[in-house]
Structure formats: structure tokens, C-alpha cells
Amino acid sequence: MRVLCCLDGTNIEQVHKAVSTMLRADALIIGIVYVIDSGPQGEIERQRERFLRRPELPSHRREQMQQAEITAAEDILEEGGRYFPGAELIRKEGRPEREIVNTATEWAADLVVICPRSAQSAGPPLGPKSVGHVARFVLDHAPCPVLLVRPIAREVFPIPR
Amino acid sequence: MLLFFHLPPLTKTLLISLIAILTLIGIMVRPFKWNEAMIAMAGAGLLLIIGLINPLDALTVLLNDWNIFLFFLGMMALSALAEAAGLFDWLAAQAARLAGGSSRRLLLNTFLLGSVISMVLSNDATALILTPIVYTLVTRLRLPVLPFLFACTFIADTASFLLPVSNPINIIVLTTFHLDLWTFLRLLFLPGLLVICINIVVFFFLYRQQLKGSFDAKRLPSAAASIRHKNYFRYTCTTLLLVALAYIIASATQFPLSLVALGGAFLLLIGALSWKQITFKAIGGQISWSIFGFIAGMFIVVRAVEDTNLTTQFGLLLLHLSGGSSLGSVLIGTLGAAIGTNLVNNVPMAVVLTSSLRGVQHIAPSTQLGFIAATIFGCDLGPNLTTVGSLATILWLLILRRRNLEVSGLDYFKIGILVTPLMLLAGALTIWLLLP
């Protein structure tokens, strides 16, 4: 079984726990994907246009930003590799939701493991808004089953009947 | 004259209005991704070719506004030369170091640094130079990027009326209405501090979840590594301190601020060239030359509209809506400017409003002062409402959203629509309280 784990820099423990407790470790081929989000760069470019500048950043700044992104991505994947020794580390760049879905197809994943949203984001633990836009898109478009790893949030129960 | 044919005044007025409206719509919509400068210059060119504005009048307008053009040039050159020294990278690294590993303190420091940079080197420097540096920094620190990115974007405008040089828009308004430094500070400094505080508090509330964590200070780049050449760096810091001092003295004595900016840029250029830190080509590439075409085009178009008396009518309409009171003038001025800057861009809006207010006679001094302060305030802060530039961009983003594409630009809009009206209202009321 080929399992593609989606990392966001904050969720490796959750993902590892889910995979190691729910799936039979000896029958798994693990892939770990991290996507460098191209969104913020788009924001910076739009901002430049507002100030009547060409959208492209000066080359030295662009390189500096890319270098930081690659270093952070490698750190995150390396950390993932420590949790899943022998896993295939996949680094992508673009819109995270699209890259994950495309990687799941290209890598022939049988299962995608993803958290509903980054631990650093401000979403509620339950309800429709508890699933962030990346996980929502992956749930809607993934070519295989998706395991959504929610944080345990029993304190918000019982839900009013 | 239409190509040397005489035109009745009504036809002339209609033609000028049509061209002016089409120019503004063009800037707003930017068909085929045309550059704003091209559109503004096309409008001005059309008016000149058809003969709806006398070429001598157009030239006079441009020559009279030399202070604005040179200020833009000086401001962009100063920022580019300070960037070449690694000053912004160094400041950002220091801000991160002083945060002591706390994400919250880093956000606060980002706001404070952005405020200081906007105050002295204008909002352009914060939005265009500081933003990518902060992005690089927080990416390295593995912190959530958006709160910091938005902080830079917002504070660029929020802190842009602390001094006359904090935003080129201020120079556009002050070239027509010669407010002395004391009046400017009395009316806008305190509201500036207030809206900065509101901006910070709202951000801390909105991003309280994301800012819970801390960062590993080991990931921080060394501040010394930002400095490309020690002597040029020291020279840049000293020159900028002198420029800041000269700005204050020049504002107080009504000396043209453009000459201070250009003088400072010239000094930095000499240093940068002697220490081989920049080339003429590199600095030329950092300056947005199209801005000059954009402003020149807008000045000519608005000058033509002034001849039709429409700007005066618009000014009278604003006066009427304000009820002639100082509170009304501040509220209407702020609202009009804020809406206008989001419909088009704050440069044309400031030009139109300034021209309209200049045309209004027999206005109580406190009401006029209220309108002037509100124009600066609304045009400076207003862009935070949509942030991405204009209503057209927002509509485009909404269309993309409908097609099930996740667009983070909308996140800007959500924050802007939440925080900006609050800042506009609080700032406008403070300005009113400070009016004589």
C-alpha cells in the first residue's frame, strides 16, 4: 500500500501517530510530500503592482526568498524522514492543494494522509470550517481514499442535541 | 479647439469629461493588462491632440509640480541605495533578534520597524522592500507567513501620514495646500499613532492562534551577514539620519522636500559608486520610470477637467455633503478619499480631490483644514481596504473563487474590510477633535 503523507511543517507527529497506529507498518510504502506555497509570492507581486512597479521581484530578492523556502522545505522533509525512515521525500512548489492531488496521482498513492489544517492556523476544531482549504480541496479531488487526521478535541463535546 | 475647429463650451466639457472618465475607468480596469501609466498618458495625449487642453497649460502644470516628480525620484533612489547597503536586511535581522524567540514579539517588532521605515523612507520602502525580507525571515524561522506578510502590507499605509515624507500622496496634497509642519503633525501624527495601535491590536487578536508558538533563534541569519560593505553601510546609516533630520527642518521651513530626498540620494549614490556597491544600470532598474508618466498624465487630465469647472462642482458637492461643518468635512473627505482610492488608485484620487478642494472658495478655515487632513488620511490609509489595489482586482479574485480556485488575495480583503473601516473612523474622529 502506497501512503502519501502531506506535511505542513507542524503536523509530523500527528501524521506519524495516525499511520503507525492505524496501518500495518510492514505493508506500507511511505511517501512524504511538502509543497512550497507559491501564494505568498503572488501576494508580493500583486502588492508591487499596486505601487505601480513591475510584478517581478528583483532577482537577488527572488533568489533569497527561494533559498529560504528550499531550506525550510528540506528541514521539514528531513524531519519527516526521521519519523518514517526510508520514506520517499517529495518536494513540490505551487499551490499546495493542487500539487498534493497531482502528486498523489503521479506517485500512484493508494491513500493520502492529511491534517485538516495547519496547527498554526486559527480554525475551529470542529464543524465545516475546521477543514482548511487545502484539505478540503484534497478531500474533494484526490484520486484515492483520504485519511483526515483530526486532532483529538473531546472537550467541545457533547454537541447540542 | 478641436483640431483647430472651434467647439461650443458644452461639447468641450462633454468631451473632456468623457476622456477623463474613460481614463479613470481604464486605470481601474486595466484592459489587456495595460500599464496605468500608458492609460493616463493616452488620456492626456488625446486631450492634447484634440486640442482640449493648451499644450502650454499642460507644460505649465508639469513644471509647477516639479517638487512632486523629483520627490518620487529621490524617494525611490534613497530606498534603492539603502537596500544596496543591506540596511533593510540588517534591520529585519535585528528586529528578529530582539524578539527573543517569541512570535508575538516578532510581529510587534515587524510593525514597529515598518512604521519607522514608512515614516522616514515612505510607504513604498516598507511595502516593496521590507515585505520580501520579512517573508524570507519568517520562512527560515518556520513561522506562519501570512500574519507577517500582511503586517508589512498594512503598516506601510497605516504609518504613512506620520510625516509629510511618509507617503508621496502627502507631497501631492501639500504642494497645493502649504500646511506647515506643526499643523500637519498636530492633525495627523496622533491619529497616525492611534491607527497604528488599532492595526496592531486587531492583528494580535485575529492571529492569536498562529502567534502562540516560538521560534528557534538558531535559525536566524546573522545580522552582520546582511552588511555587504561595512564602510558603505555606516555611510548609509549616517546619511539617512542626516536626511531624516533635514526632512524635519525642510518641512518646518517649507523648503522643497524633493531637494532633500534628491540630495540624500545623490550622497548615497556617490558612496555606493565609490565603494562599487551599485551601478547606474542597477539603480536605474530599481526606479519605476512609468510612475512619472502616470502622474504626468493624471495631472494633465485633471487640469483639463479643472477648465470645465467640474472639479469645482465636485468640491462644492463635497462641501454640501459635509454640511459645512468641520466634522462633516473630515468624515466626508475621509470616506470619499477611501472609496476613491479603492476604485482607482490613490494617486489620481489625491490629484482629483486636491484640485476639487482648491476650486472651492468661501469655505471656513477649519472646514478646509478638515478636508485637507481627511484627503491625506483617506488617500493614505484607504488602500488598506482592498490592499490588492483596486476594486477591479477584488472582483477578479472573487470570480476566481467562484471557479473553486483558492485565492489568498481574498484573505487580504477579509482583513482589510475588518480593520480598515475601524481605523478610518477612529482616525477621522481624532482628526476632527484636533481641528482648531
Interface residues (C-beta under 8 A of the other chain):
Chain A: G9 D37 G39 P40 G42 E43 I44 R46 Q47 R48 E49 R50 F51 L52 R53 R54 L57 P58 R61 Q64 M65 Q67 A68 E69 T71 A72 D75 I76 R95 E97 S118 Q120 S121 A122 H133 V134 F137
Chain B: E36 A37 D124 A127 L128 T131 P132 I133 Y135 T136 L137 T139 R140 R142 L143 P144 V145 L146 L149 T153 L206 Y207 R208 Q209 Q210 K212 G213 G285 Q286 S288 S290 I291 F294 N345 V347 P383 T387 V388 G389 S390 T393 E406 S408 G409 Y412
